[in-house]
Amino acid sequence: MSATDATLPSAAGAVVARRIGIGLMYGLWRPRVLGAWRIPSAGPVILAGNHSHNVDGPMLIGTSPRPVHFLVKKEAFIGPLDPFLRGIGQLKVDRTSADRTAIGQALGVLERGGVLGIFPEGTRGDGDFASLRSGLAYFAVRSGAPIVPVAVLGTATPHGDGRPRPLPRLRSRIDVVFGDPFQAGDGSGRRTRAALDQATERIQKRLATHLGTARRLTGRPEQT
């Protein structure tokens, strides 16, 4: 299942999204990017990031060395944001069902050698990769694209009284740590439910290991 070229998200739009992301993220905060060279310079790639704040997606778009098409929850596509997000090459996904349109578009992005961004936890939370949905495994096994784990640290730093901030403190440092690419499948090419469950387990271990490494490397406490 894949989309036709006419229905794929705009590659040129994703380039614009990256330029906007660079301007906003580096203008408002001080990103420190580590390991960006690990992202393959060409060919299909899946960026799998932890998700603890709404800034995480734009931060990855602005710090990735390649333009990214992110799977974005359909609830974000409201009012003027709908044509804007579509225009900059992002993918609308219904998280409550198997969204065949979004699945086809995501596979189409990978088939044409693009970069797909996904938060495999499915929603914002502690950002610790403790619970993954199977979508990431499906995309990785179906396409054969390598997964690059990404840890975004510093976006969910709370106020001094423990209350969550609506935005990270302006001009604060945010760390974005890219890990080594890896294959999710076992090499057999199987896409059965059991194979995808096993791939999801392998992915979870690799992402959790990368997150722990990124926290030690950056000196970040557990929940930031």
Secondary structure, 3 states (H helix, E strand, C coil): CCCCHHHCCCHHHHHHHHHHHHHHHHHHCEEEEECHHHCCCCCCEEEEECCCCCCHHHHHHHHCCCCCEEEEEHHHCCCCHHHHHHHCCCEEECCCCCCHHHHHHHHHHHHCCCEEEECCCCCCCCCCCCCCCCHHHHHHHHHCCCEEEEEEECCCCCCCCCCCCCCCCCCCEEEEEECCCECCCCCCCCCCHHHHHHHHHHHHHHHHHHHHHHHHHHCCCCCC
